[in-house]
Every structure is written in C-alpha cells, then in structure tokens.
Amino acid sequence: MGGHPNLATPNISGKVAIVTGGHTGLGFGTSDELAKHGARVYIASRSGSKAEEAKNDILKEFPSADIHFLPLDLTDLESVRQAAAKFTQHESTLHILVNNAGVMCVPYEETKDGFEMQFAVNYLGHFLLTKLLLPTLLKTVESVPAGTVRIVNVSSDAHEKLAPKQGMIFSDMNMKDGFSVWARYGHSKLANVLHSKELAKRYAKIMSLSLHPGTVKTGLSQGPLSSTPMYRFIKPLVELGARGPREGAGAIVYAATSTALKINLDNGAYLLPVGKVSVASKAARDTTMAHDLWDWTEERV
Ligand SMILES: NC(=O)c1ccc[n+]([C@@H]2O[C@H](COP(=O)([O-])OP(=O)(O)OC[C@H]3O[C@@H](n4cnc5c(N)ncnc54)[C@H](OP(=O)(O)O)[C@@H]3O)[C@@H](O)[C@H]2O)c1
C-alpha cells in the first residue's frame, strides 16, 4: 500500500464497512486500513474486550477513526441473526462487507447447530450474515457509483490444494469420517469461492470477490498446532518469508476498495495477492455446484 502508488487505498470517507474477525490478524490490518482511509468500520467479533483493544490501538494511531464493535459468533446462527439485526438498527447503508473470520484445521467438533466447526465459521455463518445484510447492500447500491458496494470473501489457495477433488461433499457436508482436518479446511474455503461466484450471478449490482491473501503470519496456525502435532516442525518452513498481517491485509483492502476492479469485468473473480484476477480451481468454477451449494445452504440457515 504505502510506497506502491498503484495499490494505494482510495479515500473511502462516508462508507460503512463490516470486517468479521476485524480485531486480529488480517482482519485487524483490514479494519485499520479502511478506518485510516475514512470508512466507518464495524469490527465483528465474538470478543468485546479484544475488539475494544483493537479499536484503541487504531485510535492511538488515528484519533479520528470511526470504529465500532459488532458482537458476532459465527459458530452460532442465532448470534449471526442478532449481529445483522443490531447492525441494521444502527446503519441504513453498507458499502463493504469483508467476510474474513476463520479457523484452520481445528480438531473435529460440531457447533450447537450441528455443523462442523470450520464449515460453520468459515462459510455457513458468513453465508447467513451476507444474506441478512443483502437488503442493506442492495439499497446502498442505488446511491453510489457502480462497483462501490462489495462483498469480499477471504478464501485461500487451500480451496484448490486441500479441498476434495470432487468439490463440495453434499452427501456429507460435515466430513466427519474419512477426511482430514486439512480437507475440511479446503472444503470450507472452496465454499467461500463458490459463494462469491453465485452472489455475483444472483446480485449483479454488487461486486462480489473472493481471494487468497497469501501466506501471512497470524494466529491461524493455532488450529493445525492443536490438531496436527507434526505441524510444529513444518510451521517455520510454511512461514518462511511470510508477510505480517498489516502487509497481508493489503490484498483484502485492495479487493474491498480498488477502483481498478470493474464490476462489468471482475464481478465474481478470485484474486491472488495483490489484486491479480486469477483462475480458481475446477470445482470452484463449476456453476452447477455454486448454484446447488446456495440452495443447500439456504435450506439449512
Ligand atoms: N494467515 C494466512 O496465511 C492465511 C492464508 C489463507 C487464507 N487465510 C484466511 O484469512 C482469514 C483471516 O485469518 P488470519 O490469518 O487473520 O487468522 P487469525 O489471526 O487467527 O484471525 C482469525 C479471526 O477469526 C475470528 N474467529 C474465529 N472464530 C470465530 C467465530 N466463531 N466467530 C467470530 N469470529 C471468529 C478470530 O477471532 P478470535 O480472536 O475470537 O478467535 C480472529 O479474529 C481466514 O479466513 C483464513 O482462512 C489466511
């Protein structure tokens, strides 16, 4: 961003943004950069104290930053409903929704709604949040230039490298038996890409994008460390040369704000860092799968 004029974040004063998991890691870098460039930012988090700490850190640097806490626990669909309701009580517009929060390779566990943890946090909760915020996003579209209103799903190249080759496992979405924590992570990240592509198709006036942020040193590695003892030996290699979260967030901020991305050309695109429109996996390009996943999910939430 700074020092790369073509990647510079534009002025986004007057815009309203939500960043899930916006208090830490890539989410914090995103909240910070969006706020610094004038947006009102809602940090959607399951921890009020962590969100408050993040808000204070941003305020120390940018005393005029406009930051708010939105309680959100993606493991709980009722919490997602409450978050959307609370947001719409306070705001009538939403320009940028960044579905960033995530867990990686955590041991098998089901949420109280009966969904596998990675699938629930990374995809399902975000699907419901997005769905409930669509009326506000669609209303906002009417008052701003085309391509301004964006939904950014933070996916991963794991959507290709780790997801089952056949794509979504509709007959066993929890993938409890016979699948690794890594395959479940890839599966949830594939769902993120399919979600963006289907959003672009169904809501052509909103720019929906998914992206891989690159390898970034964050707390995400706690998941594999807890499920896969060997990972502690691999971690230094995986993170060799990895960027820090502020720098890594540049890929997300670019997708959320860059005027170089055009709605008529780039809607539904999958981006590699930074801002490179790329080809997603074969499964992620399967339009029938995207359609079926949407219907499957809508029925469940
Ligand atoms: N880091 C990388 O190399 C990398 C690479 C590819 C993709 N990604 C993607 O980037 C995104 C951000 O990850 P990160 O690397 O910044 O990891 P991180 O530092 O661990 O941040 C993850 C965020 O998600 C939040 N979260 C987890 N469970 C939640 C829940 N149930 N409800 C609400 N929020 C929840 C966490 O909040 P708590 O603090 O409360 O746990 C945290 O704010 C993820 O979607 C990840 O898959 C990261």
The ligand as a Tripos MOL2 file, in Angstrom:
@<TRIPOS>MOLECULE
LIG
   48    52     1     0     0
SMALL
NO_CHARGES

@<TRIPOS>ATOM
      1 N1         -2.8340  -16.3270    7.5100 N.am      1 LIG1
      2 C1         -2.7500  -16.9250    6.3380 C.2       1 LIG1
      3 O1         -1.6570  -17.3120    5.8730 O.2       1 LIG1
      4 C2         -3.9870  -17.1800    5.5230 C.ar      1 LIG1
      5 C3         -3.8580  -17.7970    4.2640 C.ar      1 LIG1
      6 C4         -5.0050  -18.0480    3.5200 C.ar      1 LIG1
      7 C5         -6.2260  -17.6400    3.9980 C.ar      1 LIG1
      8 N2         -6.3330  -17.0370    5.2290 N.ar      1 LIG1
      9 C6         -7.6700  -16.6500    5.6930 C.3       1 LIG1
     10 O2         -7.6180  -15.3660    6.2480 O.3       1 LIG1
     11 C7         -8.6750  -15.1930    7.1830 C.3       1 LIG1
     12 C8         -8.1630  -14.4850    8.4180 C.3       1 LIG1
     13 O3         -7.2760  -15.3320    9.0970 O.3       1 LIG1
     14 P1         -5.9760  -14.8420    9.8700 P.3       1 LIG1
     15 O4         -4.8220  -15.4450    9.1770 O.co2     1 LIG1
     16 O5         -6.0090  -13.3850   10.0890 O.co2     1 LIG1
     17 O6         -6.1530  -15.6450   11.2410 O.3       1 LIG1
     18 P2         -6.3650  -15.1910   12.7550 P.3       1 LIG1
     19 O7         -5.3320  -14.1960   13.1400 O.co2     1 LIG1
     20 O8         -6.4430  -16.4570   13.5400 O.co2     1 LIG1
     21 O9         -7.7610  -14.4740   12.7270 O.3       1 LIG1
     22 C9         -8.9610  -15.2040   12.6120 C.3       1 LIG1
     23 C10       -10.0940  -14.3340   13.0910 C.3       1 LIG1
     24 O10       -11.3190  -15.0850   13.0080 O.3       1 LIG1
     25 C11       -12.0180  -14.9100   14.2220 C.3       1 LIG1
     26 N3        -12.9250  -16.0100   14.5350 N.ar      1 LIG1
     27 C12       -12.6200  -17.3120   14.7220 C.ar      1 LIG1
     28 N4        -13.7180  -17.9940   15.0920 N.ar      1 LIG1
     29 C13       -14.7360  -17.1080   15.1510 C.ar      1 LIG1
     30 C14       -16.1020  -17.1870   15.4800 C.ar      1 LIG1
     31 N5        -16.6490  -18.3310   15.8750 N.pl3     1 LIG1
     32 N6        -16.8630  -16.0710   15.4040 N.ar      1 LIG1
     33 C15       -16.3140  -14.9000   15.0530 C.ar      1 LIG1
     34 N7        -15.0140  -14.7480   14.7360 N.ar      1 LIG1
     35 C16       -14.2380  -15.8350   14.7930 C.ar      1 LIG1
     36 C17       -10.9100  -14.8230   15.2830 C.3       1 LIG1
     37 O11       -11.4360  -14.3090   16.4810 O.3       1 LIG1
     38 P3        -10.9070  -14.7990   17.9440 P.3       1 LIG1
     39 O12        -9.7300  -13.9410   18.2620 O.co2     1 LIG1
     40 O13       -12.0830  -14.5610   18.8340 O.co2     1 LIG1
     41 O14       -10.5500  -16.2570   17.8160 O.co2     1 LIG1
     42 C18        -9.9290  -13.9020   14.5680 C.3       1 LIG1
     43 O15       -10.3230  -12.5730   14.6890 O.3       1 LIG1
     44 C19        -9.2440  -16.5870    7.4270 C.3       1 LIG1
     45 O16       -10.4820  -16.7210    6.7430 O.3       1 LIG1
     46 C20        -8.2030  -17.5160    6.8260 C.3       1 LIG1
     47 O17        -8.7550  -18.7260    6.3580 O.3       1 LIG1
     48 C21        -5.2420  -16.7940    5.9800 C.ar      1 LIG1
@<TRIPOS>BOND
     1     1     2 1
     2     2     3 2
     3     2     4 1
     4     4     5 ar
     5     4    48 ar
     6     5     6 ar
     7     6     7 ar
     8     7     8 ar
     9     8     9 1
    10     8    48 ar
    11     9    10 1
    12     9    46 1
    13    10    11 1
    14    11    12 1
    15    11    44 1
    16    12    13 1
    17    13    14 1
    18    14    15 2
    19    14    16 1
    20    14    17 1
    21    17    18 1
    22    18    19 2
    23    18    20 1
    24    18    21 1
    25    21    22 1
    26    22    23 1
    27    23    24 1
    28    23    42 1
    29    24    25 1
    30    25    26 1
    31    25    36 1
    32    26    27 ar
    33    26    35 ar
    34    27    28 ar
    35    28    29 ar
    36    29    30 ar
    37    29    35 ar
    38    30    31 1
    39    30    32 ar
    40    32    33 ar
    41    33    34 ar
    42    34    35 ar
    43    36    37 1
    44    36    42 1
    45    37    38 1
    46    38    39 2
    47    38    40 1
    48    38    41 1
    49    42    43 1
    50    44    45 1
    51    44    46 1
    52    46    47 1
@<TRIPOS>SUBSTRUCTURE
     1 LIG1         1 GROUP 0 **** ****
